Amino acid sequence: MTETSKTPAADIAANFADIRARIAAAAEKWERSATDVELIAVSKRQSEDHLKAALGAGQTVFGENRVQEAQGKWPALKAAHRDIVLHLIGPLQSNKAKDAVALFDVIETVDRLKIAKALATEMLAANRQLPVYIQINTGKEDQKAGIFPEDADKFIQDCRDLGLNVIGLMCIPPVEEQPAPHFALLNKIAARNNLERLSMGMSADFETAVQFGATSVRVGTALFGTRDKT
Ligand SMILES: *Cc1c(COP(=O)(O)O)cnc(C)c1O
């Protein structure tokens, strides 16, 4: 075994079929429409072969957590496949805001005023008004990005006042806790702020996220296999 993981394209196609079926089954179980839950394929640290296998399996929505890494992988693929929708799902530094606005189609990780302002400025300059999500630190973890739940309402309003097109909330629950209460909390904060989109749920817990109203699930390893080391 080498450190670089390599999943054959046929396996990746089968994984996409399996995950889509599980999303549909979870949606049906909780009396939701499967078409209301979008699958974001998290392609960070996956090879170009893996990305092409996913595109071959009909996937168009992808998530990356680093601007610089995404800049090396996606411009050519986006030029060749105009329907690709790229989500930034990792922390953003303000000096990368311009690059992020140029490359990504959705920014899911607005988590402080400085970033919100930088994004508003760069979107205006580029005449590219991207939809954004606010990241909520539902577990109030020190090491994790995101707005604390009690500060969310004000921050959402501040972002709206800056002219950002806030469409939803995202969260990453603490690894050692049951995710359900975190998903329920995100749903509650979104509802009282009239936000329709909820990005929550990963490989281990996306079905629970569907139960609690996820409109996007962000799945990586269950689709592609283990990631390359950085
Ligand atoms: C890596 C990552 C994922 C996907 O995680 P898996 O466990 O591989 O499905 C989802 N969301 C974010 C923010 C990530 O960084």
The ligand as a Tripos MOL2 file, in Angstrom:
@<TRIPOS>MOLECULE
LIG
   15    15     1     0     0
SMALL
NO_CHARGES

@<TRIPOS>ATOM
      1 C1        -13.6920   17.0550    4.6640 C.3       1 LIG1
      2 C2        -15.0020   17.7040    4.9270 C.ar      1 LIG1
      3 C3        -16.2130   17.0310    4.7010 C.ar      1 LIG1
      4 C4        -16.2970   15.5910    4.2310 C.3       1 LIG1
      5 O1        -15.9260   14.7120    5.2410 O.3       1 LIG1
      6 P1        -16.0700   13.1180    5.0400 P.3       1 LIG1
      7 O2        -16.0750   12.6030    6.4160 O.co2     1 LIG1
      8 O3        -14.8950   12.6970    4.2430 O.co2     1 LIG1
      9 O4        -17.3470   12.8720    4.3300 O.co2     1 LIG1
     10 C5        -17.3970   17.7210    4.9320 C.ar      1 LIG1
     11 N1        -17.3820   18.9970    5.3520 N.ar      1 LIG1
     12 C6        -16.2530   19.6820    5.5710 C.ar      1 LIG1
     13 C7        -16.3250   21.0900    6.0330 C.3       1 LIG1
     14 C8        -15.0190   19.0510    5.3690 C.ar      1 LIG1
     15 O5        -13.9010   19.7580    5.5930 O.3       1 LIG1
@<TRIPOS>BOND
     1     1     2 1
     2     2     3 ar
     3     2    14 ar
     4     3     4 1
     5     3    10 ar
     6     4     5 1
     7     5     6 1
     8     6     7 2
     9     6     8 1
    10     6     9 1
    11    10    11 ar
    12    11    12 ar
    13    12    13 1
    14    12    14 ar
    15    14    15 1
@<TRIPOS>SUBSTRUCTURE
     1 LIG1         1 GROUP 0 **** ****
